[in-house]
Amino acid sequence: MEINEAIKRAKSNDQKAFNFLLNLYWDDVYGFQLKRIQNENDAEDVTIQTFSRAFDKIETFDEKYTFKTWLITISKNLHIDLLRKEKNSITQVITNTDKKAFQVLDESPSPEDILITEQHLAKLLRDIKKLKPPHYQEIINLRYFQELSYKEISKQLNEPMNNVKVKLLRAKKLLAEIIQDK
């Protein structure tokens, strides 16, 4: 499959085209993030978010640009957002003696937050049970509730890691649709 054809088919929601583009550009985006973040898990997470955002917005892609550049731009912006979040959670405090100290914001949940979270979790579990086919439920469970790595999920399901990533991406997208339909 040619890149331009894959992009055109992806705009028509062709899953094989999505897989083709993911496989073709995964190493480029992941390598870009790994150089910036220097943590394999975080780089992988940002890479998955990059493809998720790109596939959600693929109809906005302008063919006069290269697809790889578009993906890298999305990835760079996601990384900047991540850095902003981290920066906002730590504030710098300057004491009278001009020694710098860092104050980490207390983000531990209040009793009310815990109750709300438990209620949301129960609702989320009900929504996850609505995912069809059931292998989407399983992959969500393995990744987010059992907290397995992609490699561990790949071994457990006896599937290639890229298939696991694509299934997880689809499962999250379907789950988001279920949640939004309420």
CNS distance restraints for C-alpha pairs under 8 A (distance, minus, plus):
assign (resid   1 and name CA) (resid   5 and name CA) 6.73 0.50 0.50
assign (resid   1 and name CA) (resid   6 and name CA) 6.43 0.50 0.50
assign (resid   1 and name CA) (resid  20 and name CA) 7.88 0.50 0.50
assign (resid   2 and name CA) (resid   6 and name CA) 6.10 0.50 0.50
assign (resid   3 and name CA) (resid   7 and name CA) 6.17 0.50 0.50
assign (resid   3 and name CA) (resid  21 and name CA) 7.54 0.50 0.50
assign (resid   4 and name CA) (resid   8 and name CA) 6.20 0.50 0.50
assign (resid   4 and name CA) (resid  63 and name CA) 7.96 0.50 0.50
assign (resid   5 and name CA) (resid   9 and name CA) 6.10 0.50 0.50
assign (resid   6 and name CA) (resid  10 and name CA) 5.90 0.50 0.50
assign (resid   6 and name CA) (resid  17 and name CA) 4.84 0.50 0.50
assign (resid   6 and name CA) (resid  18 and name CA) 7.50 0.50 0.50
assign (resid   6 and name CA) (resid  20 and name CA) 7.13 0.50 0.50
assign (resid   6 and name CA) (resid  21 and name CA) 6.98 0.50 0.50
assign (resid   7 and name CA) (resid  11 and name CA) 6.19 0.50 0.50
assign (resid   7 and name CA) (resid  17 and name CA) 6.97 0.50 0.50
assign (resid   7 and name CA) (resid  21 and name CA) 7.75 0.50 0.50
assign (resid   7 and name CA) (resid  58 and name CA) 7.87 0.50 0.50
assign (resid   8 and name CA) (resid  12 and name CA) 6.74 0.50 0.50
assign (resid   9 and name CA) (resid  13 and name CA) 6.59 0.50 0.50
assign (resid   9 and name CA) (resid  14 and name CA) 5.41 0.50 0.50
assign (resid   9 and name CA) (resid  17 and name CA) 5.92 0.50 0.50
assign (resid  10 and name CA) (resid  14 and name CA) 4.91 0.50 0.50
assign (resid  10 and name CA) (resid  15 and name CA) 6.96 0.50 0.50
assign (resid  10 and name CA) (resid  16 and name CA) 8.00 0.50 0.50
assign (resid  10 and name CA) (resid  17 and name CA) 5.16 0.50 0.50
assign (resid  10 and name CA) (resid  18 and name CA) 5.67 0.50 0.50
assign (resid  10 and name CA) (resid  55 and name CA) 7.77 0.50 0.50
assign (resid  10 and name CA) (resid  58 and name CA) 7.29 0.50 0.50
assign (resid  11 and name CA) (resid  58 and name CA) 5.91 0.50 0.50
assign (resid  11 and name CA) (resid  59 and name CA) 5.42 0.50 0.50
assign (resid  13 and name CA) (resid  18 and name CA) 7.90 0.50 0.50
assign (resid  14 and name CA) (resid  18 and name CA) 6.56 0.50 0.50
assign (resid  15 and name CA) (resid  19 and name CA) 6.22 0.50 0.50
assign (resid  16 and name CA) (resid  20 and name CA) 6.09 0.50 0.50
assign (resid  17 and name CA) (resid  21 and name CA) 6.19 0.50 0.50
assign (resid  18 and name CA) (resid  22 and name CA) 6.03 0.50 0.50
assign (resid  18 and name CA) (resid  55 and name CA) 7.40 0.50 0.50
assign (resid  19 and name CA) (resid  23 and name CA) 6.03 0.50 0.50
assign (resid  19 and name CA) (resid 166 and name CA) 7.34 0.50 0.50
assign (resid  20 and name CA) (resid  24 and name CA) 6.02 0.50 0.50
assign (resid  21 and name CA) (resid  25 and name CA) 6.02 0.50 0.50
assign (resid  21 and name CA) (resid  26 and name CA) 7.99 0.50 0.50
assign (resid  22 and name CA) (resid  26 and name CA) 5.42 0.50 0.50
assign (resid  22 and name CA) (resid  51 and name CA) 7.13 0.50 0.50
assign (resid  23 and name CA) (resid  27 and name CA) 7.88 0.50 0.50
assign (resid  23 and name CA) (resid 162 and name CA) 7.43 0.50 0.50
assign (resid  25 and name CA) (resid  29 and name CA) 6.35 0.50 0.50
assign (resid  25 and name CA) (resid  68 and name CA) 6.91 0.50 0.50
assign (resid  26 and name CA) (resid  30 and name CA) 5.91 0.50 0.50
assign (resid  26 and name CA) (resid  47 and name CA) 7.54 0.50 0.50
assign (resid  27 and name CA) (resid  31 and name CA) 5.71 0.50 0.50
assign (resid  28 and name CA) (resid  32 and name CA) 6.14 0.50 0.50
assign (resid  28 and name CA) (resid  68 and name CA) 7.93 0.50 0.50
assign (resid  29 and name CA) (resid  33 and name CA) 6.27 0.50 0.50
assign (resid  29 and name CA) (resid  47 and name CA) 6.10 0.50 0.50
assign (resid  29 and name CA) (resid  71 and name CA) 7.17 0.50 0.50
assign (resid  29 and name CA) (resid  72 and name CA) 6.12 0.50 0.50
assign (resid  29 and name CA) (resid  75 and name CA) 7.11 0.50 0.50
assign (resid  30 and name CA) (resid  34 and name CA) 5.99 0.50 0.50
assign (resid  30 and name CA) (resid  43 and name CA) 6.19 0.50 0.50
assign (resid  30 and name CA) (resid  44 and name CA) 6.29 0.50 0.50
assign (resid  30 and name CA) (resid  47 and name CA) 5.55 0.50 0.50
assign (resid  31 and name CA) (resid  35 and name CA) 6.27 0.50 0.50
assign (resid  32 and name CA) (resid  36 and name CA) 6.64 0.50 0.50
assign (resid  32 and name CA) (resid  72 and name CA) 7.55 0.50 0.50
assign (resid  33 and name CA) (resid  37 and name CA) 5.82 0.50 0.50
assign (resid  33 and name CA) (resid  38 and name CA) 7.64 0.50 0.50
assign (resid  33 and name CA) (resid  43 and name CA) 5.09 0.50 0.50
assign (resid  33 and name CA) (resid  44 and name CA) 7.89 0.50 0.50
assign (resid  33 and name CA) (resid  46 and name CA) 7.30 0.50 0.50
assign (resid  33 and name CA) (resid  47 and name CA) 7.09 0.50 0.50
assign (resid  33 and name CA) (resid  75 and name CA) 7.46 0.50 0.50
assign (resid  33 and name CA) (resid  76 and name CA) 7.88 0.50 0.50
assign (resid  33 and name CA) (resid  79 and name CA) 7.86 0.50 0.50
assign (resid  34 and name CA) (resid  38 and name CA) 4.90 0.50 0.50
assign (resid  34 and name CA) (resid  39 and name CA) 6.31 0.50 0.50
assign (resid  34 and name CA) (resid  40 and name CA) 6.32 0.50 0.50
assign (resid  34 and name CA) (resid  43 and name CA) 5.18 0.50 0.50
assign (resid  37 and name CA) (resid  42 and name CA) 7.04 0.50 0.50
assign (resid  37 and name CA) (resid  43 and name CA) 6.16 0.50 0.50
assign (resid  38 and name CA) (resid  43 and name CA) 7.32 0.50 0.50
assign (resid  39 and name CA) (resid  43 and name CA) 5.96 0.50 0.50
assign (resid  40 and name CA) (resid  44 and name CA) 6.01 0.50 0.50
assign (resid  41 and name CA) (resid  45 and name CA) 6.16 0.50 0.50
assign (resid  42 and name CA) (resid  46 and name CA) 6.18 0.50 0.50
assign (resid  43 and name CA) (resid  47 and name CA) 6.05 0.50 0.50
assign (resid  44 and name CA) (resid  48 and name CA) 6.18 0.50 0.50
assign (resid  45 and name CA) (resid  49 and name CA) 6.20 0.50 0.50
assign (resid  46 and name CA) (resid  50 and name CA) 6.00 0.50 0.50
assign (resid  46 and name CA) (resid  75 and name CA) 6.90 0.50 0.50
assign (resid  46 and name CA) (resid  78 and name CA) 6.86 0.50 0.50
assign (resid  46 and name CA) (resid  79 and name CA) 6.99 0.50 0.50
assign (resid  47 and name CA) (resid  51 and name CA) 6.42 0.50 0.50
assign (resid  47 and name CA) (resid  75 and name CA) 6.76 0.50 0.50
assign (resid  48 and name CA) (resid  52 and name CA) 6.08 0.50 0.50
assign (resid  48 and name CA) (resid 165 and name CA) 7.49 0.50 0.50
assign (resid  48 and name CA) (resid 169 and name CA) 7.50 0.50 0.50
assign (resid  49 and name CA) (resid  53 and name CA) 6.02 0.50 0.50
assign (resid  49 and name CA) (resid  75 and name CA) 7.94 0.50 0.50
assign (resid  49 and name CA) (resid  78 and name CA) 7.79 0.50 0.50
assign (resid  50 and name CA) (resid  54 and name CA) 6.00 0.50 0.50
assign (resid  50 and name CA) (resid  71 and name CA) 6.89 0.50 0.50
assign (resid  50 and name CA) (resid  74 and name CA) 6.04 0.50 0.50
assign (resid  50 and name CA) (resid  75 and name CA) 5.16 0.50 0.50
assign (resid  50 and name CA) (resid  78 and name CA) 7.17 0.50 0.50
assign (resid  51 and name CA) (resid  55 and name CA) 5.88 0.50 0.50
assign (resid  51 and name CA) (resid  71 and name CA) 7.50 0.50 0.50
assign (resid  52 and name CA) (resid  56 and name CA) 6.11 0.50 0.50
assign (resid  52 and name CA) (resid 169 and name CA) 6.61 0.50 0.50
assign (resid  53 and name CA) (resid  57 and name CA) 6.14 0.50 0.50
assign (resid  53 and name CA) (resid  74 and name CA) 7.72 0.50 0.50
assign (resid  54 and name CA) (resid  58 and name CA) 5.51 0.50 0.50
assign (resid  54 and name CA) (resid  71 and name CA) 6.76 0.50 0.50
assign (resid  54 and name CA) (resid  74 and name CA) 7.28 0.50 0.50
assign (resid  57 and name CA) (resid  61 and name CA) 7.30 0.50 0.50
assign (resid  61 and name CA) (resid  67 and name CA) 7.82 0.50 0.50
assign (resid  61 and name CA) (resid  70 and name CA) 7.69 0.50 0.50
assign (resid  63 and name CA) (resid  67 and name CA) 7.65 0.50 0.50
assign (resid  65 and name CA) (resid  69 and name CA) 7.31 0.50 0.50
assign (resid  65 and name CA) (resid  70 and name CA) 7.26 0.50 0.50
assign (resid  66 and name CA) (resid  70 and name CA) 6.46 0.50 0.50
assign (resid  67 and name CA) (resid  71 and name CA) 6.23 0.50 0.50
assign (resid  68 and name CA) (resid  72 and name CA) 6.16 0.50 0.50
assign (resid  69 and name CA) (resid  73 and name CA) 6.10 0.50 0.50
assign (resid  70 and name CA) (resid  74 and name CA) 6.35 0.50 0.50
assign (resid  71 and name CA) (resid  75 and name CA) 6.13 0.50 0.50
assign (resid  72 and name CA) (resid  76 and name CA) 5.98 0.50 0.50
assign (resid  73 and name CA) (resid  77 and name CA) 6.21 0.50 0.50
assign (resid  74 and name CA) (resid  78 and name CA) 6.25 0.50 0.50
assign (resid  75 and name CA) (resid  79 and name CA) 6.25 0.50 0.50
assign (resid  76 and name CA) (resid  80 and name CA) 6.26 0.50 0.50
assign (resid  77 and name CA) (resid  81 and name CA) 6.24 0.50 0.50
assign (resid  78 and name CA) (resid  82 and name CA) 6.26 0.50 0.50
assign (resid  79 and name CA) (resid  83 and name CA) 6.26 0.50 0.50
assign (resid  80 and name CA) (resid  84 and name CA) 6.23 0.50 0.50
assign (resid  81 and name CA) (resid  85 and name CA) 6.33 0.50 0.50
assign (resid  82 and name CA) (resid  86 and name CA) 6.36 0.50 0.50
assign (resid  83 and name CA) (resid  87 and name CA) 6.03 0.50 0.50
assign (resid  84 and name CA) (resid  88 and name CA) 6.15 0.50 0.50
assign (resid  85 and name CA) (resid  89 and name CA) 6.53 0.50 0.50
assign (resid  86 and name CA) (resid  90 and name CA) 6.88 0.50 0.50
assign (resid  87 and name CA) (resid  91 and name CA) 7.34 0.50 0.50
assign (resid  89 and name CA) (resid 104 and name CA) 6.38 0.50 0.50
assign (resid  89 and name CA) (resid 105 and name CA) 5.75 0.50 0.50
assign (resid  90 and name CA) (resid 102 and name CA) 6.83 0.50 0.50
assign (resid  90 and name CA) (resid 103 and name CA) 6.09 0.50 0.50
assign (resid  90 and name CA) (resid 104 and name CA) 4.75 0.50 0.50
assign (resid  90 and name CA) (resid 105 and name CA) 6.19 0.50 0.50
assign (resid  91 and name CA) (resid 102 and name CA) 6.00 0.50 0.50
assign (resid  91 and name CA) (resid 103 and name CA) 5.47 0.50 0.50
assign (resid  91 and name CA) (resid 104 and name CA) 6.41 0.50 0.50
assign (resid  91 and name CA) (resid 105 and name CA) 7.52 0.50 0.50
assign (resid  92 and name CA) (resid 100 and name CA) 7.16 0.50 0.50
assign (resid  92 and name CA) (resid 101 and name CA) 6.24 0.50 0.50
assign (resid  92 and name CA) (resid 102 and name CA) 4.72 0.50 0.50
assign (resid  92 and name CA) (resid 103 and name CA) 6.16 0.50 0.50
assign (resid  93 and name CA) (resid 100 and name CA) 6.25 0.50 0.50
assign (resid  93 and name CA) (resid 101 and name CA) 5.39 0.50 0.50
assign (resid  93 and name CA) (resid 102 and name CA) 5.69 0.50 0.50
assign (resid  93 and name CA) (resid 103 and name CA) 6.52 0.50 0.50
assign (resid  94 and name CA) (resid  98 and name CA) 5.99 0.50 0.50
assign (resid  94 and name CA) (resid  99 and name CA) 6.28 0.50 0.50
assign (resid  94 and name CA) (resid 100 and name CA) 4.99 0.50 0.50
assign (resid  94 and name CA) (resid 101 and name CA) 6.29 0.50 0.50
assign (resid  95 and name CA) (resid  99 and name CA) 5.84 0.50 0.50
assign (resid  95 and name CA) (resid 100 and name CA) 6.48 0.50 0.50
assign (resid  95 and name CA) (resid 101 and name CA) 7.32 0.50 0.50
assign (resid 109 and name CA) (resid 113 and name CA) 5.39 0.50 0.50
assign (resid 109 and name CA) (resid 114 and name CA) 6.15 0.50 0.50
assign (resid 110 and name CA) (resid 114 and name CA) 6.31 0.50 0.50
assign (resid 111 and name CA) (resid 115 and name CA) 6.33 0.50 0.50
assign (resid 112 and name CA) (resid 116 and name CA) 6.22 0.50 0.50
assign (resid 113 and name CA) (resid 117 and name CA) 6.00 0.50 0.50
assign (resid 114 and name CA) (resid 118 and name CA) 6.16 0.50 0.50
assign (resid 115 and name CA) (resid 119 and name CA) 6.30 0.50 0.50
assign (resid 116 and name CA) (resid 120 and name CA) 6.13 0.50 0.50
assign (resid 117 and name CA) (resid 121 and name CA) 5.94 0.50 0.50
assign (resid 118 and name CA) (resid 122 and name CA) 6.27 0.50 0.50
assign (resid 119 and name CA) (resid 123 and name CA) 6.41 0.50 0.50
assign (resid 120 and name CA) (resid 124 and name CA) 5.97 0.50 0.50
assign (resid 121 and name CA) (resid 125 and name CA) 6.07 0.50 0.50
assign (resid 122 and name CA) (resid 126 and name CA) 6.39 0.50 0.50
assign (resid 123 and name CA) (resid 127 and name CA) 6.30 0.50 0.50
assign (resid 124 and name CA) (resid 128 and name CA) 6.11 0.50 0.50
assign (resid 125 and name CA) (resid 129 and name CA) 6.32 0.50 0.50
assign (resid 126 and name CA) (resid 130 and name CA) 6.82 0.50 0.50
assign (resid 127 and name CA) (resid 131 and name CA) 7.13 0.50 0.50
assign (resid 127 and name CA) (resid 175 and name CA) 7.03 0.50 0.50
assign (resid 127 and name CA) (resid 178 and name CA) 6.71 0.50 0.50
assign (resid 127 and name CA) (resid 179 and name CA) 6.88 0.50 0.50
assign (resid 128 and name CA) (resid 137 and name CA) 5.96 0.50 0.50
assign (resid 128 and name CA) (resid 140 and name CA) 7.97 0.50 0.50
assign (resid 128 and name CA) (resid 175 and name CA) 6.60 0.50 0.50
assign (resid 129 and name CA) (resid 137 and name CA) 6.49 0.50 0.50
assign (resid 130 and name CA) (resid 178 and name CA) 7.85 0.50 0.50
assign (resid 131 and name CA) (resid 136 and name CA) 6.31 0.50 0.50
assign (resid 131 and name CA) (resid 137 and name CA) 6.01 0.50 0.50
assign (resid 131 and name CA) (resid 171 and name CA) 7.55 0.50 0.50
assign (resid 131 and name CA) (resid 174 and name CA) 7.09 0.50 0.50
assign (resid 131 and name CA) (resid 175 and name CA) 6.71 0.50 0.50
assign (resid 132 and name CA) (resid 136 and name CA) 6.71 0.50 0.50
assign (resid 132 and name CA) (resid 137 and name CA) 7.67 0.50 0.50
assign (resid 133 and name CA) (resid 137 and name CA) 7.74 0.50 0.50
assign (resid 134 and name CA) (resid 138 and name CA) 6.56 0.50 0.50
assign (resid 135 and name CA) (resid 139 and name CA) 6.21 0.50 0.50
assign (resid 136 and name CA) (resid 140 and name CA) 6.25 0.50 0.50
assign (resid 136 and name CA) (resid 167 and name CA) 6.88 0.50 0.50
assign (resid 136 and name CA) (resid 168 and name CA) 7.12 0.50 0.50
assign (resid 136 and name CA) (resid 170 and name CA) 7.95 0.50 0.50
assign (resid 136 and name CA) (resid 171 and name CA) 5.17 0.50 0.50
assign (resid 137 and name CA) (resid 141 and name CA) 6.16 0.50 0.50
assign (resid 137 and name CA) (resid 171 and name CA) 7.53 0.50 0.50
assign (resid 138 and name CA) (resid 142 and name CA) 6.14 0.50 0.50
assign (resid 139 and name CA) (resid 143 and name CA) 6.15 0.50 0.50
assign (resid 139 and name CA) (resid 153 and name CA) 7.70 0.50 0.50
assign (resid 139 and name CA) (resid 164 and name CA) 7.74 0.50 0.50
assign (resid 139 and name CA) (resid 167 and name CA) 7.44 0.50 0.50
assign (resid 139 and name CA) (resid 168 and name CA) 6.25 0.50 0.50
assign (resid 139 and name CA) (resid 171 and name CA) 7.75 0.50 0.50
assign (resid 140 and name CA) (resid 144 and name CA) 5.84 0.50 0.50
assign (resid 140 and name CA) (resid 145 and name CA) 7.43 0.50 0.50
assign (resid 140 and name CA) (resid 168 and name CA) 6.64 0.50 0.50
assign (resid 140 and name CA) (resid 171 and name CA) 7.01 0.50 0.50
assign (resid 140 and name CA) (resid 172 and name CA) 7.70 0.50 0.50
assign (resid 141 and name CA) (resid 145 and name CA) 5.01 0.50 0.50
assign (resid 141 and name CA) (resid 146 and name CA) 6.28 0.50 0.50
assign (resid 142 and name CA) (resid 146 and name CA) 4.92 0.50 0.50
assign (resid 142 and name CA) (resid 147 and name CA) 6.20 0.50 0.50
assign (resid 142 and name CA) (resid 148 and name CA) 5.79 0.50 0.50
assign (resid 142 and name CA) (resid 153 and name CA) 6.72 0.50 0.50
assign (resid 143 and name CA) (resid 147 and name CA) 4.80 0.50 0.50
assign (resid 143 and name CA) (resid 148 and name CA) 5.07 0.50 0.50
assign (resid 143 and name CA) (resid 149 and name CA) 6.69 0.50 0.50
assign (resid 143 and name CA) (resid 150 and name CA) 7.49 0.50 0.50
assign (resid 143 and name CA) (resid 153 and name CA) 7.40 0.50 0.50
assign (resid 144 and name CA) (resid 148 and name CA) 7.47 0.50 0.50
assign (resid 148 and name CA) (resid 152 and name CA) 5.76 0.50 0.50
assign (resid 148 and name CA) (resid 153 and name CA) 6.17 0.50 0.50
assign (resid 149 and name CA) (resid 153 and name CA) 6.22 0.50 0.50
assign (resid 150 and name CA) (resid 154 and name CA) 5.97 0.50 0.50
assign (resid 150 and name CA) (resid 161 and name CA) 6.35 0.50 0.50
assign (resid 150 and name CA) (resid 164 and name CA) 6.88 0.50 0.50
assign (resid 150 and name CA) (resid 165 and name CA) 7.19 0.50 0.50
assign (resid 151 and name CA) (resid 155 and name CA) 6.32 0.50 0.50
assign (resid 151 and name CA) (resid 161 and name CA) 6.32 0.50 0.50
assign (resid 152 and name CA) (resid 156 and name CA) 6.13 0.50 0.50
assign (resid 153 and name CA) (resid 157 and name CA) 5.98 0.50 0.50
assign (resid 153 and name CA) (resid 161 and name CA) 7.91 0.50 0.50
assign (resid 153 and name CA) (resid 164 and name CA) 7.17 0.50 0.50
assign (resid 154 and name CA) (resid 158 and name CA) 5.59 0.50 0.50
assign (resid 154 and name CA) (resid 159 and name CA) 5.09 0.50 0.50
assign (resid 154 and name CA) (resid 160 and name CA) 5.83 0.50 0.50
assign (resid 154 and name CA) (resid 161 and name CA) 5.21 0.50 0.50
assign (resid 154 and name CA) (resid 164 and name CA) 6.22 0.50 0.50
assign (resid 155 and name CA) (resid 159 and name CA) 6.77 0.50 0.50
assign (resid 159 and name CA) (resid 163 and name CA) 6.53 0.50 0.50
assign (resid 159 and name CA) (resid 164 and name CA) 6.80 0.50 0.50
assign (resid 160 and name CA) (resid 164 and name CA) 6.58 0.50 0.50
assign (resid 161 and name CA) (resid 165 and name CA) 6.29 0.50 0.50
assign (resid 162 and name CA) (resid 166 and name CA) 6.17 0.50 0.50
assign (resid 163 and name CA) (resid 167 and name CA) 6.03 0.50 0.50
assign (resid 164 and name CA) (resid 168 and name CA) 6.08 0.50 0.50
assign (resid 165 and name CA) (resid 169 and name CA) 6.09 0.50 0.50
assign (resid 166 and name CA) (resid 170 and name CA) 6.18 0.50 0.50
assign (resid 167 and name CA) (resid 171 and name CA) 5.96 0.50 0.50
assign (resid 168 and name CA) (resid 172 and name CA) 6.08 0.50 0.50
assign (resid 169 and name CA) (resid 173 and name CA) 6.26 0.50 0.50
assign (resid 170 and name CA) (resid 174 and name CA) 6.09 0.50 0.50
assign (resid 171 and name CA) (resid 175 and name CA) 6.00 0.50 0.50
assign (resid 172 and name CA) (resid 176 and name CA) 6.06 0.50 0.50
assign (resid 173 and name CA) (resid 177 and name CA) 6.38 0.50 0.50
assign (resid 174 and name CA) (resid 178 and name CA) 6.31 0.50 0.50
assign (resid 175 and name CA) (resid 179 and name CA) 6.18 0.50 0.50
assign (resid 176 and name CA) (resid 180 and name CA) 6.06 0.50 0.50
assign (resid 177 and name CA) (resid 181 and name CA) 6.09 0.50 0.50
assign (resid 178 and name CA) (resid 182 and name CA) 7.07 0.50 0.50
